Amino acid sequence: MKRNLYTLLSLAVLASMVLAACGGGAAAPTFTGTATITFVQEPDSLSPLYTTMWFSGITRDFWLKGMWSFDENNQPVPELATEIPTSENGGISADGKTITYKLRDDVTWSDGEPLTADDFVFTYDMIMSDKNVVQSRYPYEDYITSVTATDEHTVTVAFSEPFAAWLTTIFTYVLPKHVLQPVFDAEGTLDNAAWNKAPTVGIGPFAFSEWESGSHVIFKGNANWVKPAKLEQVFIRIVPDDAAQEAAIIAGDTDIGVFLSSDQIAKLEEGGAVDVVAVSSGYDEGWFLNVNPDTAHPAMLDVNVRKAIALATDRFTIVNDLLVAEVNPVNVTFWDATSPYGNPDLEPYPYDPEEAKRLLDEAGWVDSNGDGTRDKDGVELVLRYITNTRELRKNVQAVVQQQWSLVGIGADLQNHSSDVYWNGYNDGGPQAQGLYDIAEYSSVGSFPDPEASANWLCSEISSADNPDGANWQGVCIEELDALLQQQAVTLDLDARVVLYHQIAQLMYDEVLYVGIWKDPDLWSVNSRLQGVKLSGASPFWNAHEWTAPAPAE
Amino acid sequence: MTTYILRRLGQAVPQLFIISIILFALMQSFGDPVATLGARTPPKPEDKERLRRMLGLDQPVYVQYLTWLVGNDWQKLDMDGDGVPETPGPRKGILRGDFGNSLVTRRPVLEMIGDRLPNTLLLMITAEIVIIGLSLAIGLYSALRPYSFFDNFVTGLSFVGFSMPVFWLALSLMYLFAVNFRRWGLPYLPTVGMFDPQVGKTPWELIKHMVLPVTTLAIISIAGYSRFVRASVLEVLGQDYVRTARAKGVRAMAVVWQHALPNAALPFITLIGLDIPFLLAGAVVTERIFAWPGTGRLFLDHTERADFPMLMGILMFIALAVVVFQIITDVVYSLVDPRIRLN
């Protein structure tokens, strides 16, 4: 009898615990604490239709999730989709031209409306509509033929040809049809929708609360999200001045800062509360060598001269003297920071001025007139080395000019303001028009996807006839062209990695790209904020796990 | 008086018109707004071309100016790029009160200026009050005791204040009072922004966040203003009517307050009158460093982006304010100084 009583009592206790647990689960989650983040640039808009700015895109990890995020190892983590489509799970068709996305049936918009496949169809329609002055139609315009809602929770995307970069470029966001369709119907465009500035309905661990222009953006914990946040709010403050951002980080007025430079690391970490984390978002600083016979210096057409240029440049000393070598080591290929596509077998071109001299002599570039610069057939070996007006790059130019002079290569240093530097052929862009021999900048593909093949395709060479061409180096190598075209339609990851390693090897042998330094983003994270795992592709992907102490009463 | 004001306003119309043409021409050398749209991810060439067409940037400069001035809502535009105009133009033009939309944020220019103006006015008016009050006090005191220790000391300090670069002063104050004071365990001020998100937007937060930017602005300007007050008071004190007043036995303080100061204030009023429009323009460097969301930063940010509708909006707004406040200054002048007649 007594034993029965005990059993009964234990059962009663157990039952009450289970009930309590269920009750807790059903109740609204409680949010505590604030994460303060500083942005040095203010997003132009919060609507993904109207800006491709990085600082706008990264806020979407809080309030507007796409099909998936990328974790700290840049591996996809499903958000709105139940799984990543593969050929095995039937998500990718045999011909690679159809991708089927299965949506979760338990996610709702922050206002409680269910997410459906129609939202994705609407998003595609809005991107492609001539009524909306959207910032970018890539890749929807060139690669996608249709987006259909097969059923309430299935989206089917049809491509004109297999499109390898689909994982990182398609449906990285979705628009709330139930909010925006009425606006579009009434105004004929979404250009002036209030949602662009105040997207009160979103889909993520936080929901938009307010945006005061020039000051701050606030996102509050969203109880309607499947992975509820722990924080009460995320406060993004716009601090345009780098030195002021540094002061705010040191003073503890901000928990997360970004776009820091490596010379700030020691100062920021001095107090012990701040950790500076290097997270690559794929950007590497490098040289793009002009090999276009119509525009380049004649010496640039000789691969041995190009190799001599690389060997004559001591990039190891440059990263030591001008940067922090541990954070910014010399990189080899364009894809070093886009793992696993960079070829691990390749080593940076060494610094070997003697070999450089030998190669130049062999190529017939010798100093015949004794002016200190090599020449051939009356043409001096003076190369146009261009970049934008960033101070660090100007310093690198000066050091390189001095290093080259030791082997008899002259440097004509030119700097363009960023808007001119990136201009297209018809707008007199110096790169697009080939008015250079070596162009320096930091670039990336569709990170974490490596796709950037237009830069080296024969068909993309920019010219008066092809002013939109993205190949500003005039590269046209049959084997490279074939490999680039093949990778663009190869959906199998392993096969694509092999292709990229071949591409990197070929570009290395042809000396089309010379890596200067790895250029990861430097973030500061205050230890007040816990659980932060930054990712290069979607930095705040685990914001729902962040915790911060509640403010003192 | 009314005729005078009306005549001056009438003159202002062609003045503003010419200013707008000159400014619009200058904007053309600012660079390509479309090129900077993606910041670190520059737009793709085909997107650039489409955006230029849709935003009307492919039109000749005079067409863009006319659209800005009188709008394009009677025209049809080619939005789909097939060469056939089909979509009615959305602009009404500045003459009908439409300042246009920013090219980078796509929001109405007037709305964006309206967002920032209260913040700028709050900062600038507070700073101006501090500046006027302190420079009057310092200038007057110096003038009454010329070449005394205080005068020499303040003169020296003015030169230091006057020659300090704003960004350096602002950052130094920030590091001293916000970073180091906190480190040393002393009462400290916040670094940037208008309030602490963990506390919220309270008046006390706002005051704390205003101390450093206001101090920065004050230090820079008090230097010049107090010298100005000192010089004009000294000049007036040397005038015959002051000597006469003193000879009549008027008390020293009464001479200063009733005779010297009102006369010395005239040029000071001119100075302030000319300053007020620029209060609307905000303090570019101070706002940037203290992350104060004012019009100065708005102007700076959009200059870097070559966002001409935004820049034209702000500049025309300031030009209008300059014209209006010049008229007001002249009117105040006539009220303060009975010798001046406007008609």
Chai-1 contact restraints between the chains, C-beta under 6 A:
chainA,res_idxA,chainB,res_idxB,connection_type,confidence,min_distance_angstrom,max_distance_angstrom,comment,restraint_id
A,T34,B,P197,contact,1.0,0.0,6.0,A-B,restraint_1
A,T34,B,Q198,contact,1.0,0.0,6.0,A-B,restraint_2
A,T36,B,P197,contact,1.0,0.0,6.0,A-B,restraint_3
A,D44,B,V104,contact,1.0,0.0,6.0,A-B,restraint_4
A,D44,B,T105,contact,1.0,0.0,6.0,A-B,restraint_5
A,S45,B,T105,contact,1.0,0.0,6.0,A-B,restraint_6
A,Y50,B,R106,contact,1.0,0.0,6.0,A-B,restraint_7
A,T52,B,G38,contact,1.0,0.0,6.0,A-B,restraint_8
A,T52,B,T41,contact,1.0,0.0,6.0,A-B,restraint_9
A,M53,B,A39,contact,1.0,0.0,6.0,A-B,restraint_10
A,W54,B,R40,contact,1.0,0.0,6.0,A-B,restraint_11
A,D130,B,M79,contact,1.0,0.0,6.0,A-B,restraint_12
A,D130,B,D80,contact,1.0,0.0,6.0,A-B,restraint_13
A,V133,B,M54,contact,1.0,0.0,6.0,A-B,restraint_14
A,S136,B,D47,contact,1.0,0.0,6.0,A-B,restraint_15
A,Y138,B,K44,contact,1.0,0.0,6.0,A-B,restraint_16
A,D191,B,R106,contact,1.0,0.0,6.0,A-B,restraint_17
A,S213,B,D115,contact,1.0,0.0,6.0,A-B,restraint_18
A,G214,B,R116,contact,1.0,0.0,6.0,A-B,restraint_19
A,G214,B,P293,contact,1.0,0.0,6.0,A-B,restraint_20
A,G214,B,R297,contact,1.0,0.0,6.0,A-B,restraint_21
A,S215,B,P293,contact,1.0,0.0,6.0,A-B,restraint_22
A,F235,B,P197,contact,1.0,0.0,6.0,A-B,restraint_23
A,R237,B,G193,contact,1.0,0.0,6.0,A-B,restraint_24
A,V239,B,V192,contact,1.0,0.0,6.0,A-B,restraint_25
A,V239,B,A291,contact,1.0,0.0,6.0,A-B,restraint_26
A,P240,B,R288,contact,1.0,0.0,6.0,A-B,restraint_27
A,D241,B,R288,contact,1.0,0.0,6.0,A-B,restraint_28
A,D241,B,I289,contact,1.0,0.0,6.0,A-B,restraint_29
A,A243,B,L171,contact,1.0,0.0,6.0,A-B,restraint_30
A,A244,B,V192,contact,1.0,0.0,6.0,A-B,restraint_31
A,A244,B,I289,contact,1.0,0.0,6.0,A-B,restraint_32
A,A247,B,M174,contact,1.0,0.0,6.0,A-B,restraint_33
A,A247,B,V179,contact,1.0,0.0,6.0,A-B,restraint_34
A,A247,B,T191,contact,1.0,0.0,6.0,A-B,restraint_35
A,A248,B,T191,contact,1.0,0.0,6.0,A-B,restraint_36
A,A248,B,V192,contact,1.0,0.0,6.0,A-B,restraint_37
A,I250,B,V179,contact,1.0,0.0,6.0,A-B,restraint_38
A,A251,B,A178,contact,1.0,0.0,6.0,A-B,restraint_39
A,A251,B,V179,contact,1.0,0.0,6.0,A-B,restraint_40
A,A251,B,R182,contact,1.0,0.0,6.0,A-B,restraint_41
A,A251,B,T191,contact,1.0,0.0,6.0,A-B,restraint_42
A,D253,B,T191,contact,1.0,0.0,6.0,A-B,restraint_43
A,D419,B,G31,contact,1.0,0.0,6.0,A-B,restraint_44
A,D419,B,D32,contact,1.0,0.0,6.0,A-B,restraint_45
A,D419,B,A35,contact,1.0,0.0,6.0,A-B,restraint_46
A,D419,B,T36,contact,1.0,0.0,6.0,A-B,restraint_47
A,W422,B,A35,contact,1.0,0.0,6.0,A-B,restraint_48
A,W422,B,P42,contact,1.0,0.0,6.0,A-B,restraint_49
A,N423,B,A35,contact,1.0,0.0,6.0,A-B,restraint_50
A,G424,B,P45,contact,1.0,0.0,6.0,A-B,restraint_51
A,D468,B,P45,contact,1.0,0.0,6.0,A-B,restraint_52
A,D468,B,E46,contact,1.0,0.0,6.0,A-B,restraint_53
A,P551,B,Q198,contact,1.0,0.0,6.0,A-B,restraint_54
